[in-house]
C-alpha cells in the first residue's frame, strides 16, 4: 500500500498497478482504491490496510471475556447478560446485537482463547504449537508415568481398575520397564518398574541399563524419599517437570494413548470414564478378566510394541532395531546391588535374642544364630511387611533376610479382611440412613420443605435414646456442688446459695458443740469473744 501511495504521489499510478495489488491481496480493485483513499488521510491505514480503526464499533472487553468464561463460551448467554446489564444502567445503555457480538468475538479472540474460555487450559492447549525435542541416543532420557487403565479387572472377586507404572526410552520409543498394581500405585510400584527397566537379563532384556535422566511430573510417589534416594544411588538425574504440562513428556503420554486404542479398548470390561453424573453402559453378564490374565496380556502387548510395532518417528524400524542400531555404551548394575539400592533404608537396630524389632513386630531368620547383640541396618520393600533385608551396620555386608515371626495364616488374614469389610459396610449403611434427607419438589420459589412425618412421641423417644449414648448428656455437673468460699470473702448471695457449706471443725478450746471456722490459709481461726461478736 505504501508503494501505491508513492506511485500516486509521483503521478505514476495506473489501473494496472491496482489490479496487480488486488490479485496479490485477494480483494477487489474497488477495495484497493478505497484503501488508498483512507491511507491518504491516515498513515496507520497504510501499514494495516483494511484494519478496523480503534474505537469504531463494538470490541471484546474484559467484561465480555469474563462472561464468556462464566458461561463456558455460550455466546447467546453472554448476549442475554449484556442486555440485562445495559438495561440496569442509568441512563440505560444500548447492548450490541447477537450478530455483532459473534463477529467481535471471532475477530478479537484467537481460536485458542475461545477454546480456553469455554473448556479451560487443556482445551486451549490443543491450539498451541509445540516444538519437538531432538531424539538423542538410547538411555539419554527416560520418561515415567502412572496410568489407571479404563478396564475393569477381577481382583479378589471385585471389579477394579488397575494402574500401570512404566518407563520408556525417548530415543527408541522402547518400553524399558513396567509394573502393574491392582490398587493405587505407591513407591513400591515405582521401584519394581525401575528394577525391571534397569535389568537387561531375561526376562527383562535386551532393553535396560542406567539412564542419564528421568522425567517425572511432580507425582508425590516419584518424588518420595525412597525413590529419590534410589535415583541418587544409581547416579540418575531426576527432572521434575512443572504441573499440568503433559506436552513436556510426550513420549510416555503418547504411550498412554496408544495402549488404550491398540490393546485396552478390545478387552472385556472396557469402561472409558463417562461424563460426570453418568454411569458406564457395561453388560451385566460380562465376564471380566482376572488380574493375572490381564497382566499377562499387557506384558505380551509390551513385547509386541518393542519387537514388532513400527512407530512413525522411527521411520520403519521397531524399537528393538533402533536400540540395536545405537552404538551408545550401556551402564549396567548387578542384580544384587540393584535390589539393595531400590529398598527403603530405615536405619540401624540391635539384634536381640528375639530377633529384630521393627514396626512393633519381631523378625527372625536362620542366619541370626549366635549373632545376638550386633548392630544391623534394615532395608525393606515398601508395603511388604512380611520380610526385611538385613545388612551389617559397620561393614554394610549383606547378612540375609528376616521373616515376620508368628505370621498369620492365609485363613486368618481372609477372616480378618471379611470382618473388616462387613464392619465397613454396616457403618456406611448406618451413616447413609441417618444422613439421608428427602425434600419436596418445588414448582415455585419457596424454601425447601423436608419430607418425612414424625410424631411428638416418636421424637421424644428418639431423643431419649440418643441422650443415653452421648457422654455429654450423661454428665451430671450439679450432683456435687462446689465448696463454699472462705468466710472473709465477699460472695454474692445468688452464688453462695449454690455452694456446699464448709464441714464443721472442732473448737481448739475443747468445748463440745462449738465449731471454729477455717481461715484463708486452712488453719482453724481463734475463737471469738463477746467483744468480737455475739457470745453463746
C-alpha positions in Angstrom: 0.0 0.0 0.0 2.9 2.4 0.7 4.3 1.6 -2.8 0.9 2.5 -4.4 0.8 5.8 -2.4 4.3 6.6 -3.6 3.2 5.9 -7.2 0.2 8.2 -6.7 2.3 10.9 -5.3 4.6 10.7 -8.4 1.5 10.7 -10.6 2.6 7.3 -12.0 -0.2 5.1 -10.5 -2.2 3.2 -13.2 -5.1 0.8 -13.1 -2.7 -2.0 -13.8 -0.9 -1.4 -10.6 -4.1 -1.5 -8.6 -5.2 -4.7 -10.4 -1.9 -6.4 -9.6 -2.2 -5.4 -5.9 -5.8 -6.6 -5.7 -4.8 -10.0 -7.1 -2.0 -10.3 -4.6 -4.1 -9.4 -1.7 -7.1 -11.4 -2.8 -9.6 -8.5 -2.8 -11.4 -6.5 -5.4 -9.9 -3.5 -7.2 -12.6 -1.3 -5.7 -11.4 -2.3 -2.2 -7.8 -1.3 -3.1 -9.0 2.1 -4.3 -10.9 2.6 -1.1 -7.9 1.7 1.0 -5.8 4.2 -1.0 -8.3 6.9 -0.2 -8.2 6.1 3.5 -4.4 5.8 3.6 -4.0 9.3 2.2 -5.7 10.8 5.3 -4.5 8.2 7.9 -0.9 7.0 7.9 -1.7 3.9 10.1 -4.1 2.7 7.4 -1.1 2.3 5.0 0.6 -0.1 7.5 -2.5 -2.2 8.1 -4.8 -1.7 5.1 -8.4 -2.7 5.8 -7.9 -2.8 9.6 -10.8 -1.5 11.7 -9.9 1.8 13.3 -9.7 1.9 17.1 -12.9 2.9 18.8 -15.0 2.1 15.8 -17.7 -0.4 16.6 -18.0 -3.0 19.3 -14.9 -4.8 20.6 -14.4 -7.5 23.1 -13.8 -6.0 26.6 -12.6 -7.6 29.8 -16.2 -7.8 30.8 -17.1 -9.9 27.8 -14.2 -12.2 28.4 -15.3 -12.7 32.0 -18.8 -13.5 30.9 -17.5 -15.9 28.2 -15.5 -17.8 31.0 -18.6 -17.8 33.3 -20.9 -19.2 30.6 -18.4 -21.6 29.2 -18.2 -20.0 25.8 -22.0 -19.7 25.3 -22.3 -16.5 23.2 -26.1 -16.4 23.4 -26.0 -16.5 27.2 -23.4 -13.7 27.2 -25.6 -11.6 25.0 -28.5 -12.0 27.4 -26.4 -10.9 30.3 -25.1 -7.9 28.4 -28.7 -6.9 27.6 -29.7 -7.1 31.2 -26.7 -5.1 32.4 -27.3 -2.4 29.8 -31.0 -2.1 30.9 -30.0 -1.7 34.6 -27.6 1.2 33.9 -28.7 4.8 34.4 -29.3 6.0 31.9 -30.0 2.8 30.0 -27.3 1.9 27.5 -27.5 0.1 24.2 -26.2 -3.5 24.1 -24.7 -5.0 20.9 -26.7 -7.3 18.8 -26.0 -11.1 18.8 -24.6 -10.9 15.3 -22.2 -8.1 16.3 -21.1 -10.0 19.4 -20.4 -13.1 17.4 -18.4 -11.1 14.8 -16.4 -9.3 17.6 -15.5 -12.5 19.4 -14.3 -14.2 16.2 -12.4 -11.1 15.2 -10.7 -10.2 18.5 -10.1 -13.6 20.1 -7.9 -16.4 18.7 -9.2 -19.9 18.4 -7.1 -20.9 21.4 -8.6 -18.1 23.5 -12.1 -19.1 22.6 -11.5 -22.7 23.4 -9.8 -21.8 26.7 -12.6 -19.7 27.8 -15.1 -22.5 27.0 -13.2 -25.6 28.1 -10.2 -24.5 30.2 -6.5 -24.7 29.8 -6.5 -28.3 28.4 -8.8 -27.2 25.5 -6.7 -24.1 24.8 -3.5 -26.3 24.6 -4.9 -28.1 21.6 -4.4 -24.9 19.5 -0.8 -24.3 20.6 2.3 -25.1 18.6 4.9 -27.3 20.3 8.5 -27.9 19.4 9.9 -31.4 19.0 12.9 -32.3 21.1 15.9 -33.9 19.4 15.7 -37.7 19.9 19.2 -38.1 21.2 20.6 -41.5 22.0 19.5 -44.5 23.9 19.3 -44.2 27.7 19.8 -40.4 27.4 16.4 -39.6 28.8 13.6 -41.8 30.1 10.1 -40.7 30.9 7.8 -42.4 33.5 4.2 -42.0 34.5 1.3 -43.7 36.2 -1.8 -44.7 34.2 -5.1 -46.0 35.5 -6.4 -48.3 32.8 -10.1 -47.9 31.7 -10.7 -51.6 32.1 -12.4 -53.4 35.0 -10.5 -56.4 36.1 -11.5 -59.1 38.6 -9.3 -58.6 41.8 -10.3 -60.9 44.6 -13.9 -61.1 43.4 -14.3 -57.3 43.0 -14.1 -55.2 39.8 -11.2 -52.8 39.9 -9.3 -50.6 37.5 -5.5 -51.4 37.8 -2.7 -49.0 37.5 0.3 -49.2 35.2 3.7 -47.7 36.0 6.2 -47.8 33.2 9.4 -46.3 31.9 10.0 -45.5 28.2 13.2 -44.5 26.4 12.7 -41.3 24.4 15.3 -42.1 21.7 13.9 -45.5 20.7 10.3 -45.5 22.0 11.1 -48.7 23.8 9.2 -49.7 27.0 12.1 -50.5 29.3 10.2 -51.4 32.4 6.6 -51.9 33.6 4.7 -52.7 36.8 1.0 -53.4 37.2 -0.8 -52.6 40.5 -4.3 -53.7 41.4 -4.9 -50.6 43.5 -3.4 -47.2 43.7 0.4 -47.2 42.9 2.9 -46.5 45.6 6.7 -46.1 45.8 6.9 -49.9 45.7 5.3 -49.8 42.2 7.9 -47.3 41.0 10.8 -49.3 42.5 9.5 -52.5 40.9 9.2 -50.9 37.5 12.6 -49.3 37.9 14.3 -52.7 38.6 12.6 -54.2 35.5 13.7 -51.2 33.5 17.4 -51.3 34.5 18.0 -55.0 34.4 18.9 -56.4 31.0 18.9 -60.1 31.8 15.9 -62.4 31.0 13.0 -61.8 31.0 13.7 -58.0 31.0 16.3 -57.6 28.3 17.7 -56.5 26.0 16.5 -53.0 26.9 17.8 -51.5 30.1 20.8 -50.1 31.8 21.1 -46.8 33.7 19.7 -43.7 32.0 21.2 -40.3 32.3 18.0 -38.5 33.2 14.4 -39.4 34.1 11.5 -37.0 33.6 8.6 -37.1 36.1 5.6 -34.8 36.5 5.5 -33.8 40.2 4.0 -37.1 41.3 4.5 -37.4 45.1 5.3 -41.1 44.6 8.1 -40.4 42.1 9.5 -37.6 44.4 9.3 -39.7 47.6 12.3 -40.0 49.8 12.8 -43.7 48.9 12.6 -43.3 45.2 14.7 -40.1 45.2 17.4 -41.9 47.2 17.4 -44.9 44.8 17.9 -42.5 41.8 20.7 -40.7 43.7 22.5 -44.0 44.4 22.2 -45.1 40.8 23.5 -41.7 39.6 20.4 -40.8 37.7 19.2 -37.2 37.4 15.5 -36.6 38.1 13.9 -33.8 36.1 10.8 -32.6 37.9 8.5 -31.0 35.3 6.0 -28.3 36.1 2.5 -29.3 36.9 -0.1 -29.7 34.2 2.4 -29.8 31.4 1.9 -33.3 29.8 3.4 -32.0 26.5 6.8 -31.9 28.2 6.9 -35.7 28.4 5.2 -36.5 25.2 6.8 -39.9 24.8 5.1 -41.6 27.8 1.9 -39.6 27.2 1.7 -40.9 23.7 2.3 -44.4 25.0 -0.7 -44.0 27.4 -2.9 -43.1 24.5 -1.5 -45.9 22.3 -2.1 -48.7 24.8 -5.7 -47.7 25.1 -6.5 -47.6 21.4 -4.4 -50.6 20.5 -5.0 -53.0 23.4 -7.3 -51.9 26.2 -10.3 -51.0 24.1 -10.7 -54.6 22.9 -10.7 -56.1 26.3 -13.9 -57.2 28.2 -14.7 -54.7 30.9 -13.5 -51.7 29.0 -15.2 -48.7 30.6 -14.0 -45.4 29.4 -14.7 -42.9 32.2 -18.1 -41.4 31.4 -19.1 -37.8 31.8 -19.8 -36.7 35.4 -23.2 -38.0 36.6 -23.5 -40.8 34.0 -22.8 -44.5 34.5 -20.9 -46.6 32.0 -23.1 -48.9 29.9 -21.5 -52.2 30.6 -23.3 -55.5 30.1 -24.3 -57.1 33.4 -23.4 -60.6 32.3 -19.9 -59.6 31.0 -17.1 -61.8 32.3 -14.1 -59.8 33.5 -10.5 -60.8 33.1 -8.6 -61.9 36.2 -5.7 -59.7 37.3 -3.2 -62.4 36.3 -4.6 -62.8 32.8 -4.8 -59.0 32.4 -1.1 -58.6 33.4 0.0 -61.5 31.1 -1.9 -59.8 28.2 -0.3 -56.5 28.9 3.2 -57.9 29.0 2.5 -59.7 25.7 1.4 -56.4 24.2 4.6 -54.7 25.6 6.8 -57.3 23.8 4.8 -56.7 20.6 5.4 -53.0 20.9 9.1 -53.4 21.4 9.8 -56.0 18.8 7.1 -55.7 16.0 5.5 -52.3 16.1 7.0 -49.6 13.9 6.3 -46.1 15.4 6.2 -43.3 12.9 9.1 -41.4 14.4 11.4 -44.4 13.9 10.7 -44.4 10.1 10.0 -48.1 9.5 12.1 -49.5 12.4 10.9 -51.2 15.5 12.1 -50.1 19.0 14.3 -53.2 19.1 16.0 -52.3 15.8 16.5 -48.7 16.9 18.0 -49.9 20.2 20.4 -52.3 18.5 21.5 -49.8 15.8 22.5 -47.3 18.5 26.2 -47.8 19.5 26.0 -45.9 22.8 27.6 -47.9 25.6 25.3 -49.0 28.4 25.8 -48.7 32.2 24.7 -52.0 33.9 24.2 -52.7 37.6 24.4 -56.2 39.1 21.0 -57.5 40.2 22.1 -57.9 43.8 23.3 -54.3 44.0 20.1 -53.0 42.2 18.0 -54.9 44.8 19.8 -53.2 47.6 19.6 -49.7 46.0 15.9 -49.9 45.5 15.0 -50.8 49.1 14.0 -48.3 51.7 16.6 -47.7 54.4 15.1 -47.4 57.9 18.3 -47.1 60.0 20.0 -49.4 62.5 18.7 -51.9 65.0 20.1 -54.2 67.6 19.9 -57.9 67.0 18.5 -59.4 70.2 17.6 -63.0 71.3 14.1 -62.4 70.0 15.3 -61.2 66.6 15.0 -57.7 65.1 12.3 -55.4 66.4 10.7 -53.4 63.5 7.3 -51.7 63.4 6.3 -53.3 66.7 6.9 -56.7 65.3 9.7 -59.3 65.6 11.6 -60.6 62.6 13.8 -63.7 62.7 16.0 -65.6 60.3 18.1 -68.8 60.5 21.3 -66.9 60.0 20.8 -65.0 63.3 22.0 -67.9 65.4 24.9 -66.8 67.6 24.8 -63.2 66.4 22.7 -61.5 69.1 24.0 -58.1 70.2 25.4 -56.9 66.9 24.2 -53.7 65.2 22.4 -54.2 61.8 20.9 -52.0 59.2 17.4 -52.7 57.9 16.2 -52.2 54.3 12.7 -53.3 53.1 10.4 -53.0 50.2 7.6 -50.5 51.0 4.3 -52.2 52.0 6.0 -55.7 52.0 5.9 -56.1 55.8 6.4 -59.8 55.8 10.1 -59.7 55.1 13.1 -57.3 55.7 16.6 -57.4 54.4 19.4 -57.1 57.0 22.9 -55.7 56.5 25.8 -55.3 58.9 25.8 -51.8 60.3 29.6 -51.3 60.3 30.7 -53.1 57.1 27.5 -52.9 55.0 27.8 -56.7 54.3 24.5 -58.4 53.4 23.6 -60.8 56.2 20.3 -62.3 55.0 16.5 -61.9 55.0 14.4 -61.9 58.1 10.7 -63.0 58.1 7.9 -61.9 60.3 7.7 -64.1 63.5 4.2 -65.6 64.3 2.8 -64.6 60.9 -0.9 -65.1 60.5 -2.1 -67.8 58.1 -4.0 -67.1 54.9 -7.2 -68.3 56.5 -6.8 -65.8 59.4 -6.0 -63.0 57.1 -9.0 -63.7 55.0 -11.2 -63.9 58.0 -9.9 -60.5 59.3 -10.5 -59.0 55.9 -14.1 -60.3 55.7 -14.8 -58.9 59.2 -13.4 -55.5 58.3 -15.4 -55.4 55.1 -18.6 -56.3 56.9 -17.9 -53.6 59.6 -17.2 -51.0 56.9 -20.4 -51.9 55.0 -22.5 -51.8 58.2 -21.1 -48.4 59.2 -21.6 -47.0 55.8 -25.2 -48.1 55.7 -25.9 -46.6 59.2 -24.3 -43.3 58.2 -26.3 -43.1 54.9 -29.5 -44.0 56.7 -29.0 -41.3 59.3 -27.9 -38.6 57.0 -30.2 -39.2 54.0 -32.8 -36.4 53.8 -35.5 -36.0 51.2 -37.2 -32.8 50.1 -40.4 -32.0 48.4 -40.3 -31.0 44.7 -40.9 -27.3 44.2 -42.8 -25.7 41.3 -42.4 -22.1 42.6 -40.0 -20.1 44.6 -40.3 -21.3 48.2 -38.0 -22.5 51.0 -37.1 -26.2 50.9 -39.6 -28.5 52.6 -38.3 -31.6 54.3 -40.3 -34.8 53.8 -41.0 -37.5 56.5 -43.7 -37.3 59.1 -42.7 -37.6 62.8 -45.0 -37.6 65.8 -44.1 -35.9 69.1 -43.9 -39.2 70.9 -41.5 -40.6 68.3 -39.3 -37.5 68.6 -39.2 -37.8 72.4 -38.3 -41.5 72.2 -35.6 -41.0 69.7 -34.1 -38.1 71.6 -34.2 -40.1 74.9 -32.4 -43.0 73.1 -29.7 -40.7 71.7 -29.2 -39.0 75.1 -28.2 -42.3 76.6 -25.4 -42.6 74.1 -24.0 -39.1 74.4 -21.3 -38.7 77.1 -22.1 -35.0 77.4 -25.7 -35.9 78.3 -24.6 -38.4 80.9 -22.5 -35.8 82.8 -24.2 -34.5 86.0 -22.4 -31.4 87.0 -25.0 -30.4 89.7 -24.7 -33.6 91.8 -21.7 -32.3 93.8 -21.9 -28.5 94.1 -18.7 -26.5 94.5 -17.4 -25.9 98.0 -18.2 -22.6 99.8 -15.5 -19.9 99.7 -13.8 -18.6 102.8 -15.9 -16.7 105.2 -14.0 -13.4 104.8 -14.7 -13.4 101.0 -17.5 -11.3 99.7 -19.6 -13.8 97.8 -22.9 -12.7 96.2 -26.0 -14.3 97.8 -27.0 -15.9 94.5 -23.7 -17.8 94.3 -23.5 -18.6 98.0 -26.8 -20.5 97.8 -25.4 -22.9 95.2 -22.3 -23.9 97.2 -21.8 -26.6 99.8 -21.2 -25.3 103.4 -17.8 -26.0 104.9 -17.5 -29.1 107.2 -17.6 -28.3 110.9 -14.2 -28.1 112.6 -13.9 -28.9 116.4 -13.1 -25.9 118.6 -9.4 -25.9 119.7 -10.7 -25.0 123.3 -12.3 -28.4 123.5 -15.8 -27.2 124.0 -18.4 -29.6 122.8 -20.8 -28.3 120.2 -18.6 -25.3 119.4 -17.1 -25.1 115.9 -14.4 -22.8 114.6 -14.4 -21.6 111.0 -11.5 -22.1 108.7 -9.2 -19.2 108.0 -7.9 -18.4 104.5 -4.7 -20.5 104.9 -6.8 -23.5 106.0 -6.0 -23.4 109.7 -8.6 -23.0 112.4 -9.3 -19.4 113.4 -9.1 -18.3 117.0 -12.3 -18.5 119.0 -14.4 -15.3 119.1 -15.1 -13.4 122.3 -18.0 -11.4 123.4 -16.3 -8.3 122.3 -15.8 -9.6 118.8 -19.4 -10.6 118.3 -22.4 -12.4 119.8 -21.5 -14.9 122.6 -23.4 -18.0 123.2 
